[in-house]
Amino acid sequence: MNKTTTIDILSLNHFLIYFSLGLFFKNQYKLILLLSLLWEMFEYIISHIDYTREFLINYWFVPEKYWNEPLHNKLYDIIINMLGYIIGNFMFI
């Protein structure tokens, strides 16, 4: 596992995705939290299965240091997701 920072460029990506969800899916906090948790579990699982891990290393454009992160970073991702959703939820389009 490569050394990563707690907040990186993909944190902005997380924020923007969930901000967008907040713009269009109002007051769905439980659903969005569930989606966020499921996505982080999915990321964790695919990065710890040998076959998918090797596939990601060889073919995915995102460097390993961003997706092979420690568990505490996944918690920060969930927090950033929810922050993006909350802010998007308060915005009107």
Long-range contacts (C-beta under 8 A, 24 or more apart in sequence): 1-68, 1-69, 1-70, 2-64, 2-65, 2-68, 3-65, 4-65, 4-66, 4-69, 4-70, 4-73, 6-72, 6-73, 6-76, 7-76, 7-80, 8-66, 9-66, 10-62, 10-66, 11-76, 11-77, 11-80, 14-77, 14-80, 14-81, 14-84, 15-80, 15-81, 15-83, 15-84, 16-84, 17-81, 17-84, 18-80, 18-81, 18-82, 18-83, 18-84, 18-85, 18-88, 19-84, 19-85, 19-87, 19-88, 20-88, 21-84, 21-85, 21-88, 22-84, 22-85, 22-86, 22-87, 22-88, 22-89, 22-90, 22-91, 23-88, 23-89, 23-91, 23-93, 24-93, 26-89, 27-89, 29-82, 29-85, 29-89, 32-81, 32-82, 32-85, 33-78, 33-82, 36-77, 36-78, 36-81, 36-82, 37-78, 40-74, 40-77, 40-78, 43-67, 43-74, 44-71, 44-74
